[in-house]
Amino acid sequence: MAEVKAELVGNLWKIVVEVGQAVQEDDTLMILESMKMEIPITSPVSGTVKEITVKEGDVVQEGQTVAIVE
């Protein structure tokens, strides 16, 4: 199990995966908007998205868990 964490503070602009979806290492899971830049949050491992802990429009903090991939 791998916790996917935000690397910086930003607004969660878009979630591009769904719970139950298979992903590969480095696949984009969601996109943060910070300082008018789009920053992808990628999967650290290959596996299945088990949980998404945020929703579009949320403000996420640096180090906050945003998803779990098994």
PDB file of N, CA, C, O and CB in Angstrom:
ATOM      1  N   MET A   1       0.847  -1.185   0.000  1.00  0.00           N
ATOM      2  CA  MET A   1       0.000   0.000   0.000  1.00  0.00           C
ATOM      3  C   MET A   1       0.889   1.243   0.000  1.00  0.00           C
ATOM      4  O   MET A   1       1.864   1.320   0.747  1.00  0.00           O
ATOM      5  CB  MET A   1      -0.962   0.001   1.228  1.00  0.00           C
ATOM      6  N   ALA A   2       0.546   2.199  -0.834  1.00  0.00           N
ATOM      7  CA  ALA A   2       1.311   3.445  -0.916  1.00  0.00           C
ATOM      8  C   ALA A   2       0.380   4.630  -0.741  1.00  0.00           C
ATOM      9  O   ALA A   2      -0.629   4.751  -1.436  1.00  0.00           O
ATOM     10  CB  ALA A   2       2.065   3.544  -2.262  1.00  0.00           C
ATOM     11  N   GLU A   3       0.726   5.499   0.191  1.00  0.00           N
ATOM     12  CA  GLU A   3      -0.006   6.747   0.343  1.00  0.00           C
ATOM     13  C   GLU A   3       0.560   7.750  -0.657  1.00  0.00           C
ATOM     14  O   GLU A   3       1.773   7.942  -0.749  1.00  0.00           O
ATOM     15  CB  GLU A   3       0.087   7.291   1.811  1.00  0.00           C
ATOM     16  N   VAL A   4      -0.335   8.380  -1.399  1.00  0.00           N
ATOM     17  CA  VAL A   4       0.072   9.408  -2.352  1.00  0.00           C
ATOM     18  C   VAL A   4      -0.104  10.742  -1.653  1.00  0.00           C
ATOM     19  O   VAL A   4      -1.196  11.060  -1.183  1.00  0.00           O
ATOM     20  CB  VAL A   4      -0.761   9.339  -3.692  1.00  0.00           C
ATOM     21  N   LYS A   5       0.967  11.527  -1.581  1.00  0.00           N
ATOM     22  CA  LYS A   5       0.934  12.787  -0.846  1.00  0.00           C
ATOM     23  C   LYS A   5       1.156  13.973  -1.781  1.00  0.00           C
ATOM     24  O   LYS A   5       1.858  13.875  -2.787  1.00  0.00           O
ATOM     25  CB  LYS A   5       1.989  12.784   0.264  1.00  0.00           C
ATOM     26  N   ALA A   6       0.540  15.094  -1.418  1.00  0.00           N
ATOM     27  CA  ALA A   6       0.751  16.335  -2.161  1.00  0.00           C
ATOM     28  C   ALA A   6       2.148  16.862  -1.845  1.00  0.00           C
ATOM     29  O   ALA A   6       2.581  16.828  -0.693  1.00  0.00           O
ATOM     30  CB  ALA A   6      -0.342  17.400  -1.809  1.00  0.00           C
ATOM     31  N   GLU A   7       2.839  17.340  -2.847  1.00  0.00           N
ATOM     32  CA  GLU A   7       4.191  17.851  -2.644  1.00  0.00           C
ATOM     33  C   GLU A   7       4.207  19.323  -2.256  1.00  0.00           C
ATOM     34  O   GLU A   7       5.224  19.835  -1.788  1.00  0.00           O
ATOM     35  CB  GLU A   7       5.008  17.650  -3.892  1.00  0.00           C
ATOM     36  N   LEU A   8       3.072  20.008  -2.452  1.00  0.00           N
ATOM     37  CA  LEU A   8       2.995  21.415  -2.102  1.00  0.00           C
ATOM     38  C   LEU A   8       1.554  21.820  -1.861  1.00  0.00           C
ATOM     39  O   LEU A   8       0.628  21.062  -2.149  1.00  0.00           O
ATOM     40  CB  LEU A   8       3.615  22.279  -3.198  1.00  0.00           C
ATOM     41  N   VAL A   9       1.372  23.019  -1.331  1.00  0.00           N
ATOM     42  CA  VAL A   9       0.038  23.555  -1.081  1.00  0.00           C
ATOM     43  C   VAL A   9      -0.563  24.005  -2.408  1.00  0.00           C
ATOM     44  O   VAL A   9       0.121  24.628  -3.220  1.00  0.00           O
ATOM     45  CB  VAL A   9       0.086  24.735  -0.059  1.00  0.00           C
ATOM     46  N   GLY A  10      -1.839  23.694  -2.633  1.00  0.00           N
ATOM     47  CA  GLY A  10      -2.502  24.137  -3.852  1.00  0.00           C
ATOM     48  C   GLY A  10      -3.962  23.744  -3.860  1.00  0.00           C
ATOM     49  O   GLY A  10      -4.443  23.053  -2.962  1.00  0.00           O
ATOM     50  N   ASN A  11      -4.658  24.196  -4.886  1.00  0.00           N
ATOM     51  CA  ASN A  11      -6.058  23.821  -5.091  1.00  0.00           C
ATOM     52  C   ASN A  11      -6.104  22.569  -5.947  1.00  0.00           C
ATOM     53  O   ASN A  11      -5.424  22.481  -6.969  1.00  0.00           O
ATOM     54  CB  ASN A  11      -6.866  24.979  -5.756  1.00  0.00           C
ATOM     55  N   LEU A  12      -6.904  21.605  -5.530  1.00  0.00           N
ATOM     56  CA  LEU A  12      -7.048  20.395  -6.330  1.00  0.00           C
ATOM     57  C   LEU A  12      -7.953  20.720  -7.505  1.00  0.00           C
ATOM     58  O   LEU A  12      -9.165  20.875  -7.355  1.00  0.00           O
ATOM     59  CB  LEU A  12      -7.621  19.209  -5.484  1.00  0.00           C
ATOM     60  N   TRP A  13      -7.339  20.819  -8.681  1.00  0.00           N
ATOM     61  CA  TRP A  13      -8.068  21.260  -9.859  1.00  0.00           C
ATOM     62  C   TRP A  13      -8.855  20.127 -10.507  1.00  0.00           C
ATOM     63  O   TRP A  13     -10.017  20.303 -10.874  1.00  0.00           O
ATOM     64  CB  TRP A  13      -7.113  21.859 -10.861  1.00  0.00           C
ATOM     65  N   LYS A  14      -8.217  18.956 -10.647  1.00  0.00           N
ATOM     66  CA  LYS A  14      -8.882  17.877 -11.372  1.00  0.00           C
ATOM     67  C   LYS A  14      -8.386  16.518 -10.888  1.00  0.00           C
ATOM     68  O   LYS A  14      -7.188  16.320 -10.682  1.00  0.00           O
ATOM     69  CB  LYS A  14      -8.651  18.022 -12.884  1.00  0.00           C
ATOM     70  N   ILE A  15      -9.322  15.583 -10.710  1.00  0.00           N
ATOM     71  CA  ILE A  15      -8.994  14.194 -10.416  1.00  0.00           C
ATOM     72  C   ILE A  15      -9.185  13.412 -11.716  1.00  0.00           C
ATOM     73  O   ILE A  15     -10.256  13.462 -12.321  1.00  0.00           O
ATOM     74  CB  ILE A  15      -9.891  13.612  -9.243  1.00  0.00           C
ATOM     75  N   VAL A  16      -8.151  12.693 -12.145  1.00  0.00           N
ATOM     76  CA  VAL A  16      -8.217  12.033 -13.447  1.00  0.00           C
ATOM     77  C   VAL A  16      -8.353  10.512 -13.350  1.00  0.00           C
ATOM     78  O   VAL A  16      -8.384   9.828 -14.374  1.00  0.00           O
ATOM     79  CB  VAL A  16      -6.989  12.373 -14.244  1.00  0.00           C
ATOM     80  N   VAL A  17      -8.434   9.977 -12.126  1.00  0.00           N
ATOM     81  CA  VAL A  17      -8.627   8.538 -11.937  1.00  0.00           C
ATOM     82  C   VAL A  17      -9.836   8.307 -11.037  1.00  0.00           C
ATOM     83  O   VAL A  17     -10.349   9.235 -10.413  1.00  0.00           O
ATOM     84  CB  VAL A  17      -7.354   7.877 -11.329  1.00  0.00           C
ATOM     85  N   GLU A  18     -10.282   7.049 -10.982  1.00  0.00           N
ATOM     86  CA  GLU A  18     -11.401   6.668 -10.124  1.00  0.00           C
ATOM     87  C   GLU A  18     -10.956   5.547  -9.198  1.00  0.00           C
ATOM     88  O   GLU A  18     -10.007   4.822  -9.497  1.00  0.00           O
ATOM     89  CB  GLU A  18     -12.631   6.231 -10.966  1.00  0.00           C
ATOM     90  N   VAL A  19     -11.649   5.410  -8.071  1.00  0.00           N
ATOM     91  CA  VAL A  19     -11.382   4.294  -7.169  1.00  0.00           C
ATOM     92  C   VAL A  19     -11.616   3.000  -7.936  1.00  0.00           C
ATOM     93  O   VAL A  19     -12.608   2.864  -8.652  1.00  0.00           O
ATOM     94  CB  VAL A  19     -12.284   4.363  -5.889  1.00  0.00           C
ATOM     95  N   GLY A  20     -10.698   2.054  -7.783  1.00  0.00           N
ATOM     96  CA  GLY A  20     -10.782   0.776  -8.488  1.00  0.00           C
ATOM     97  C   GLY A  20     -10.010   0.740  -9.798  1.00  0.00           C
ATOM     98  O   GLY A  20      -9.844  -0.324 -10.394  1.00  0.00           O
ATOM     99  N   GLN A  21      -9.544   1.885 -10.242  1.00  0.00           N
ATOM    100  CA  GLN A  21      -8.824   1.956 -11.516  1.00  0.00           C
ATOM    101  C   GLN A  21      -7.387   1.468 -11.341  1.00  0.00           C
ATOM    102  O   GLN A  21      -6.730   1.794 -10.352  1.00  0.00           O
ATOM    103  CB  GLN A  21      -8.838   3.399 -12.069  1.00  0.00           C
ATOM    104  N   ALA A  22      -6.910   0.697 -12.293  1.00  0.00           N
ATOM    105  CA  ALA A  22      -5.513   0.259 -12.301  1.00  0.00           C
ATOM    106  C   ALA A  22      -4.641   1.393 -12.820  1.00  0.00           C
ATOM    107  O   ALA A  22      -4.988   2.059 -13.796  1.00  0.00           O
ATOM    108  CB  ALA A  22      -5.329  -1.021 -13.169  1.00  0.00           C
ATOM    109  N   VAL A  23      -3.503   1.607 -12.157  1.00  0.00           N
ATOM    110  CA  VAL A  23      -2.563   2.641 -12.577  1.00  0.00           C
ATOM    111  C   VAL A  23      -1.155   2.072 -12.600  1.00  0.00           C
ATOM    112  O   VAL A  23      -0.848   1.093 -11.919  1.00  0.00           O
ATOM    113  CB  VAL A  23      -2.637   3.867 -11.642  1.00  0.00           C
ATOM    114  N   GLN A  24      -0.318   2.697 -13.388  1.00  0.00           N
ATOM    115  CA  GLN A  24       1.094   2.335 -13.461  1.00  0.00           C
ATOM    116  C   GLN A  24       1.903   3.373 -12.681  1.00  0.00           C
ATOM    117  O   GLN A  24       1.440   4.491 -12.456  1.00  0.00           O
ATOM    118  CB  GLN A  24       1.580   2.244 -14.949  1.00  0.00           C
ATOM    119  N   GLU A  25       3.101   2.996 -12.277  1.00  0.00           N
ATOM    120  CA  GLU A  25       3.984   3.947 -11.616  1.00  0.00           C
ATOM    121  C   GLU A  25       4.160   5.179 -12.502  1.00  0.00           C
ATOM    122  O   GLU A  25       4.367   5.055 -13.709  1.00  0.00           O
ATOM    123  CB  GLU A  25       5.357   3.297 -11.297  1.00  0.00           C
ATOM    124  N   ASP A  26       4.079   6.345 -11.912  1.00  0.00           N
ATOM    125  CA  ASP A  26       4.228   7.651 -12.570  1.00  0.00           C
ATOM    126  C   ASP A  26       3.002   8.086 -13.378  1.00  0.00           C
ATOM    127  O   ASP A  26       3.053   9.130 -14.028  1.00  0.00           O
ATOM    128  CB  ASP A  26       5.423   7.617 -13.478  1.00  0.00           C
ATOM    129  N   ASP A  27       1.888   7.315 -13.360  1.00  0.00           N
ATOM    130  CA  ASP A  27       0.650   7.788 -13.982  1.00  0.00           C
ATOM    131  C   ASP A  27       0.125   8.987 -13.192  1.00  0.00           C
ATOM    132  O   ASP A  27       0.235   9.023 -11.967  1.00  0.00           O
ATOM    133  CB  ASP A  27      -0.421   6.649 -14.044  1.00  0.00           C
ATOM    134  N   THR A  28      -0.445   9.967 -13.896  1.00  0.00           N
ATOM    135  CA  THR A  28      -1.041  11.121 -13.227  1.00  0.00           C
ATOM    136  C   THR A  28      -2.363  10.710 -12.592  1.00  0.00           C
ATOM    137  O   THR A  28      -3.228  10.140 -13.257  1.00  0.00           O
ATOM    138  CB  THR A  28      -1.252  12.293 -14.222  1.00  0.00           C
ATOM    139  N   LEU A  29      -2.517  11.003 -11.299  1.00  0.00           N
ATOM    140  CA  LEU A  29      -3.749  10.708 -10.574  1.00  0.00           C
ATOM    141  C   LEU A  29      -4.648  11.930 -10.475  1.00  0.00           C
ATOM    142  O   LEU A  29      -5.869  11.827 -10.597  1.00  0.00           O
ATOM    143  CB  LEU A  29      -3.430  10.188  -9.182  1.00  0.00           C
ATOM    144  N   MET A  30      -4.039  13.079 -10.255  1.00  0.00           N
ATOM    145  CA  MET A  30      -4.789  14.324 -10.120  1.00  0.00           C
ATOM    146  C   MET A  30      -3.870  15.496 -10.428  1.00  0.00           C
ATOM    147  O   MET A  30      -2.654  15.341 -10.543  1.00  0.00           O
ATOM    148  CB  MET A  30      -5.395  14.459  -8.697  1.00  0.00           C
ATOM    149  N   ILE A  31      -4.478  16.677 -10.560  1.00  0.00           N
ATOM    150  CA  ILE A  31      -3.708  17.860 -10.928  1.00  0.00           C
ATOM    151  C   ILE A  31      -3.990  18.968  -9.918  1.00  0.00           C
ATOM    152  O   ILE A  31      -5.141  19.321  -9.661  1.00  0.00           O
ATOM    153  CB  ILE A  31      -4.052  18.327 -12.375  1.00  0.00           C
ATOM    154  N   LEU A  32      -2.908  19.509  -9.351  1.00  0.00           N
ATOM    155  CA  LEU A  32      -2.998  20.649  -8.450  1.00  0.00           C
ATOM    156  C   LEU A  32      -2.779  21.931  -9.234  1.00  0.00           C
ATOM    157  O   LEU A  32      -2.060  21.944 -10.233  1.00  0.00           O
ATOM    158  CB  LEU A  32      -1.974  20.529  -7.300  1.00  0.00           C
ATOM    159  N   GLU A  33      -3.399  22.999  -8.779  1.00  0.00           N
ATOM    160  CA  GLU A  33      -3.135  24.322  -9.344  1.00  0.00           C
ATOM    161  C   GLU A  33      -2.505  25.139  -8.232  1.00  0.00           C
ATOM    162  O   GLU A  33      -3.090  25.300  -7.161  1.00  0.00           O
ATOM    163  CB  GLU A  33      -4.451  25.010  -9.906  1.00  0.00           C
ATOM    164  N   SER A  34      -1.314  25.652  -8.490  1.00  0.00           N
ATOM    165  CA  SER A  34      -0.615  26.467  -7.508  1.00  0.00           C
ATOM    166  C   SER A  34       0.170  27.540  -8.243  1.00  0.00           C
ATOM    167  O   SER A  34       0.915  27.246  -9.177  1.00  0.00           O
ATOM    168  CB  SER A  34       0.320  25.601  -6.618  1.00  0.00           C
ATOM    169  N   MET A  35       0.002  28.769  -7.821  1.00  0.00           N
ATOM    170  CA  MET A  35       0.692  29.905  -8.441  1.00  0.00           C
ATOM    171  C   MET A  35       0.483  29.918  -9.959  1.00  0.00           C
ATOM    172  O   MET A  35       1.411  30.199 -10.718  1.00  0.00           O
ATOM    173  CB  MET A  35       2.198  29.857  -8.115  1.00  0.00           C
ATOM    174  N   LYS A  36      -0.739  29.613 -10.389  1.00  0.00           N
ATOM    175  CA  LYS A  36      -1.146  29.610 -11.796  1.00  0.00           C
ATOM    176  C   LYS A  36      -0.420  28.562 -12.629  1.00  0.00           C
ATOM    177  O   LYS A  36      -0.362  28.668 -13.854  1.00  0.00           O
ATOM    178  CB  LYS A  36      -0.911  30.968 -12.395  1.00  0.00           C
ATOM    179  N   MET A  37       0.137  27.541 -11.958  1.00  0.00           N
ATOM    180  CA  MET A  37       0.775  26.429 -12.657  1.00  0.00           C
ATOM    181  C   MET A  37       0.001  25.161 -12.347  1.00  0.00           C
ATOM    182  O   MET A  37      -0.560  25.016 -11.261  1.00  0.00           O
ATOM    183  CB  MET A  37       2.274  26.284 -12.249  1.00  0.00           C
ATOM    184  N   GLU A  38      -0.027  24.248 -13.299  1.00  0.00           N
ATOM    185  CA  GLU A  38      -0.656  22.948 -13.093  1.00  0.00           C
ATOM    186  C   GLU A  38       0.437  21.947 -12.732  1.00  0.00           C
ATOM    187  O   GLU A  38       1.394  21.755 -13.482  1.00  0.00           O
ATOM    188  CB  GLU A  38      -1.451  22.488 -14.366  1.00  0.00           C
ATOM    189  N   ILE A  39       0.277  21.304 -11.557  1.00  0.00           N
ATOM    190  CA  ILE A  39       1.280  20.357 -11.076  1.00  0.00           C
ATOM    191  C   ILE A  39       0.637  18.980 -10.951  1.00  0.00           C
ATOM    192  O   ILE A  39      -0.290  18.812 -10.159  1.00  0.00           O
ATOM    193  CB  ILE A  39       1.880  20.817  -9.711  1.00  0.00           C
ATOM    194  N   PRO A  40       1.104  17.992 -11.712  1.00  0.00           N
ATOM    195  CA  PRO A  40       0.518  16.650 -11.607  1.00  0.00           C
ATOM    196  C   PRO A  40       0.954  15.946 -10.331  1.00  0.00           C
ATOM    197  O   PRO A  40       2.097  16.076  -9.893  1.00  0.00           O
ATOM    198  CB  PRO A  40       0.904  15.807 -12.818  1.00  0.00           C
ATOM    199  N   ILE A  41       0.028  15.200  -9.745  1.00  0.00           N
ATOM    200  CA  ILE A  41       0.347  14.298  -8.642  1.00  0.00           C
ATOM    201  C   ILE A  41       0.325  12.908  -9.254  1.00  0.00           C
ATOM    202  O   ILE A  41      -0.692  12.482  -9.801  1.00  0.00           O
ATOM    203  CB  ILE A  41      -0.676  14.437  -7.415  1.00  0.00           C
ATOM    204  N   THR A  42       1.448  12.196  -9.164  1.00  0.00           N
ATOM    205  CA  THR A  42       1.584  10.908  -9.834  1.00  0.00           C
ATOM    206  C   THR A  42       1.623   9.764  -8.836  1.00  0.00           C
ATOM    207  O   THR A  42       1.896   9.958  -7.651  1.00  0.00           O
ATOM    208  CB  THR A  42       2.835  10.890 -10.694  1.00  0.00           C
ATOM    209  N   SER A  43       1.347   8.575  -9.335  1.00  0.00           N
ATOM    210  CA  SER A  43       1.377   7.382  -8.499  1.00  0.00           C
ATOM    211  C   SER A  43       2.818   6.948  -8.256  1.00  0.00           C
ATOM    212  O   SER A  43       3.602   6.855  -9.200  1.00  0.00           O
ATOM    213  CB  SER A  43       0.573   6.240  -9.151  1.00  0.00           C
ATOM    214  N   PRO A  44       3.179   6.678  -6.990  1.00  0.00           N
ATOM    215  CA  PRO A  44       4.539   6.222  -6.715  1.00  0.00           C
ATOM    216  C   PRO A  44       4.766   4.752  -7.055  1.00  0.00           C
ATOM    217  O   PRO A  44       5.908   4.301  -7.131  1.00  0.00           O
ATOM    218  CB  PRO A  44       4.862   6.452  -5.269  1.00  0.00           C
ATOM    219  N   VAL A  45       3.677   4.003  -7.261  1.00  0.00           N
ATOM    220  CA  VAL A  45       3.768   2.563  -7.540  1.00  0.00           C
ATOM    221  C   VAL A  45       2.711   2.163  -8.565  1.00  0.00           C
ATOM    222  O   VAL A  45       1.755   2.903  -8.798  1.00  0.00           O
ATOM    223  CB  VAL A  45       3.595   1.734  -6.235  1.00  0.00           C
ATOM    224  N   SER A  46       2.882   1.003  -9.172  1.00  0.00           N
ATOM    225  CA  SER A  46       1.828   0.409  -9.997  1.00  0.00           C
ATOM    226  C   SER A  46       0.860  -0.300  -9.069  1.00  0.00           C
ATOM    227  O   SER A  46       1.272  -0.882  -8.065  1.00  0.00           O
ATOM    228  CB  SER A  46       2.414  -0.580 -11.068  1.00  0.00           C
ATOM    229  N   GLY A  47      -0.433  -0.255  -9.399  1.00  0.00           N
ATOM    230  CA  GLY A  47      -1.419  -0.927  -8.563  1.00  0.00           C
ATOM    231  C   GLY A  47      -2.820  -0.458  -8.883  1.00  0.00           C
ATOM    232  O   GLY A  47      -3.119  -0.060 -10.008  1.00  0.00           O
ATOM    233  N   THR A  48      -3.684  -0.512  -7.862  1.00  0.00           N
ATOM    234  CA  THR A  48      -5.086  -0.127  -8.000  1.00  0.00           C
ATOM    235  C   THR A  48      -5.391   0.997  -7.027  1.00  0.00           C
ATOM    236  O   THR A  48      -4.982   0.950  -5.866  1.00  0.00           O
ATOM    237  CB  THR A  48      -6.027  -1.337  -7.754  1.00  0.00           C
ATOM    238  N   VAL A  49      -6.113   2.015  -7.503  1.00  0.00           N
ATOM    239  CA  VAL A  49      -6.515   3.118  -6.633  1.00  0.00           C
ATOM    240  C   VAL A  49      -7.554   2.587  -5.644  1.00  0.00           C
ATOM    241  O   VAL A  49      -8.649   2.194  -6.046  1.00  0.00           O
ATOM    242  CB  VAL A  49      -7.086   4.326  -7.465  1.00  0.00           C
ATOM    243  N   LYS A  50      -7.214   2.575  -4.362  1.00  0.00           N
ATOM    244  CA  LYS A  50      -8.112   2.056  -3.323  1.00  0.00           C
ATOM    245  C   LYS A  50      -8.963   3.151  -2.706  1.00  0.00           C
ATOM    246  O   LYS A  50     -10.102   2.906  -2.309  1.00  0.00           O
ATOM    247  CB  LYS A  50      -7.313   1.361  -2.237  1.00  0.00           C
ATOM    248  N   GLU A  51      -8.411   4.373  -2.620  1.00  0.00           N
ATOM    249  CA  GLU A  51      -9.138   5.457  -1.971  1.00  0.00           C
ATOM    250  C   GLU A  51      -8.641   6.792  -2.498  1.00  0.00           C
ATOM    251  O   GLU A  51      -7.449   6.970  -2.753  1.00  0.00           O
ATOM    252  CB  GLU A  51      -8.983   5.386  -0.438  1.00  0.00           C
ATOM    253  N   ILE A  52      -9.571   7.732  -2.657  1.00  0.00           N
ATOM    254  CA  ILE A  52      -9.238   9.120  -2.959  1.00  0.00           C
ATOM    255  C   ILE A  52      -9.766   9.928  -1.780  1.00  0.00           C
ATOM    256  O   ILE A  52     -10.965   9.907  -1.501  1.00  0.00           O
ATOM    257  CB  ILE A  52      -9.861   9.607  -4.353  1.00  0.00           C
ATOM    258  N   THR A  53      -8.889  10.631  -1.091  1.00  0.00           N
ATOM    259  CA  THR A  53      -9.250  11.271   0.171  1.00  0.00           C
ATOM    260  C   THR A  53      -9.597  12.755   0.038  1.00  0.00           C
ATOM    261  O   THR A  53      -9.854  13.426   1.038  1.00  0.00           O
ATOM    262  CB  THR A  53      -8.127  11.115   1.143  1.00  0.00           C
ATOM    263  N   VAL A  54      -9.604  13.262  -1.179  1.00  0.00           N
ATOM    264  CA  VAL A  54      -9.914  14.676  -1.429  1.00  0.00           C
ATOM    265  C   VAL A  54     -10.916  14.757  -2.568  1.00  0.00           C
ATOM    266  O   VAL A  54     -11.189  13.763  -3.241  1.00  0.00           O
ATOM    267  CB  VAL A  54      -8.623  15.495  -1.766  1.00  0.00           C
ATOM    268  N   LYS A  55     -11.461  15.950  -2.777  1.00  0.00           N
ATOM    269  CA  LYS A  55     -12.364  16.155  -3.909  1.00  0.00           C
ATOM    270  C   LYS A  55     -11.932  17.398  -4.677  1.00  0.00           C
ATOM    271  O   LYS A  55     -11.216  18.250  -4.151  1.00  0.00           O
ATOM    272  CB  LYS A  55     -13.838  16.289  -3.431  1.00  0.00           C
ATOM    273  N   GLU A  56     -12.376  17.489  -5.925  1.00  0.00           N
ATOM    274  CA  GLU A  56     -12.006  18.630  -6.751  1.00  0.00           C
ATOM    275  C   GLU A  56     -12.439  19.921  -6.063  1.00  0.00           C
ATOM    276  O   GLU A  56     -13.549  20.016  -5.538  1.00  0.00           O
ATOM    277  CB  GLU A  56     -12.640  18.521  -8.158  1.00  0.00           C
ATOM    278  N   GLY A  57     -11.554  20.905  -6.072  1.00  0.00           N
ATOM    279  CA  GLY A  57     -11.827  22.187  -5.445  1.00  0.00           C
ATOM    280  C   GLY A  57     -11.241  22.316  -4.040  1.00  0.00           C
ATOM    281  O   GLY A  57     -11.155  23.422  -3.506  1.00  0.00           O
ATOM    282  N   ASP A  58     -10.838  21.195  -3.437  1.00  0.00           N
ATOM    283  CA  ASP A  58     -10.237  21.238  -2.107  1.00  0.00           C
ATOM    284  C   ASP A  58      -8.884  21.944  -2.147  1.00  0.00           C
ATOM    285  O   ASP A  58      -8.167  21.887  -3.146  1.00  0.00           O
ATOM    286  CB  ASP A  58     -10.079  19.816  -1.543  1.00  0.00           C
ATOM    287  N   VAL A  59      -8.550  22.606  -1.048  1.00  0.00           N
ATOM    288  CA  VAL A  59      -7.188  23.109  -0.860  1.00  0.00           C
ATOM    289  C   VAL A  59      -6.432  22.033  -0.120  1.00  0.00           C
ATOM    290  O   VAL A  59      -6.841  21.613   0.962  1.00  0.00           O
ATOM    291  CB  VAL A  59      -7.159  24.482  -0.078  1.00  0.00           C
ATOM    292  N   VAL A  60      -5.331  21.581  -0.693  1.00  0.00           N
ATOM    293  CA  VAL A  60      -4.529  20.533  -0.048  1.00  0.00           C
ATOM    294  C   VAL A  60      -3.242  21.139   0.495  1.00  0.00           C
ATOM    295  O   VAL A  60      -2.717  22.114  -0.043  1.00  0.00           O
ATOM    296  CB  VAL A  60      -4.210  19.380  -1.044  1.00  0.00           C
ATOM    297  N   GLN A  61      -2.753  20.545   1.560  1.00  0.00           N
ATOM    298  CA  GLN A  61      -1.539  21.003   2.225  1.00  0.00           C
ATOM    299  C   GLN A  61      -0.352  20.137   1.815  1.00  0.00           C
ATOM    300  O   GLN A  61      -0.520  18.983   1.421  1.00  0.00           O
ATOM    301  CB  GLN A  61      -1.716  20.982   3.754  1.00  0.00           C
ATOM    302  N   GLU A  62       0.825  20.695   1.910  1.00  0.00           N
ATOM    303  CA  GLU A  62       2.042  19.929   1.629  1.00  0.00           C
ATOM    304  C   GLU A  62       2.109  18.722   2.562  1.00  0.00           C
ATOM    305  O   GLU A  62       1.979  18.860   3.778  1.00  0.00           O
ATOM    306  CB  GLU A  62       3.312  20.819   1.791  1.00  0.00           C
ATOM    307  N   GLY A  63       2.314  17.538   1.981  1.00  0.00           N
ATOM    308  CA  GLY A  63       2.412  16.314   2.769  1.00  0.00           C
ATOM    309  C   GLY A  63       1.089  15.636   3.070  1.00  0.00           C
ATOM    310  O   GLY A  63       1.064  14.562   3.671  1.00  0.00           O
ATOM    311  N   GLN A  64      -0.020  16.257   2.657  1.00  0.00           N
ATOM    312  CA  GLN A  64      -1.342  15.676   2.896  1.00  0.00           C
ATOM    313  C   GLN A  64      -1.552  14.460   2.005  1.00  0.00           C
ATOM    314  O   GLN A  64      -1.224  14.495   0.818  1.00  0.00           O
ATOM    315  CB  GLN A  64      -2.450  16.719   2.648  1.00  0.00           C
ATOM    316  N   THR A  65      -2.103  13.372   2.575  1.00  0.00           N
ATOM    317  CA  THR A  65      -2.428  12.192   1.792  1.00  0.00           C
ATOM    318  C   THR A  65      -3.664  12.495   0.934  1.00  0.00           C
ATOM    319  O   THR A  65      -4.703  12.909   1.449  1.00  0.00           O
ATOM    320  CB  THR A  65      -2.673  10.957   2.718  1.00  0.00           C
ATOM    321  N   VAL A  66      -3.533  12.281  -0.386  1.00  0.00           N
ATOM    322  CA  VAL A  66      -4.637  12.567  -1.301  1.00  0.00           C
ATOM    323  C   VAL A  66      -5.231  11.313  -1.914  1.00  0.00           C
ATOM    324  O   VAL A  66      -6.343  11.340  -2.440  1.00  0.00           O
ATOM    325  CB  VAL A  66      -4.173  13.486  -2.395  1.00  0.00           C
ATOM    326  N   ALA A  67      -4.478  10.194  -1.846  1.00  0.00           N
ATOM    327  CA  ALA A  67      -4.977   8.935  -2.401  1.00  0.00           C
ATOM    328  C   ALA A  67      -4.157   7.775  -1.828  1.00  0.00           C
ATOM    329  O   ALA A  67      -3.062   7.959  -1.296  1.00  0.00           O
ATOM    330  CB  ALA A  67      -4.909   8.945  -3.964  1.00  0.00           C
ATOM    331  N   ILE A  68      -4.727   6.584  -1.956  1.00  0.00           N
ATOM    332  CA  ILE A  68      -4.029   5.360  -1.559  1.00  0.00           C
ATOM    333  C   ILE A  68      -4.056   4.401  -2.742  1.00  0.00           C
ATOM    334  O   ILE A  68      -5.110   4.142  -3.323  1.00  0.00           O
ATOM    335  CB  ILE A  68      -4.684   4.708  -0.285  1.00  0.00           C
ATOM    336  N   VAL A  69      -2.881   3.877  -3.090  1.00  0.00           N
ATOM    337  CA  VAL A  69      -2.742   2.926  -4.193  1.00  0.00           C
ATOM    338  C   VAL A  69      -2.192   1.634  -3.614  1.00  0.00           C
ATOM    339  O   VAL A  69      -1.197   1.641  -2.890  1.00  0.00           O
ATOM    340  CB  VAL A  69      -1.809   3.484  -5.333  1.00  0.00           C
ATOM    341  N   GLU A  70      -2.852   0.514  -3.940  1.00  0.00           N
ATOM    342  CA  GLU A  70      -2.385  -0.807  -3.493  1.00  0.00           C
ATOM    343  C   GLU A  70      -1.925  -1.626  -4.679  1.00  0.00           C
ATOM    344  O   GLU A  70      -1.495  -2.767  -4.512  1.00  0.00           O
ATOM    345  CB  GLU A  70      -3.494  -1.558  -2.729  1.00  0.00           C
TER     346      GLU A  70
END
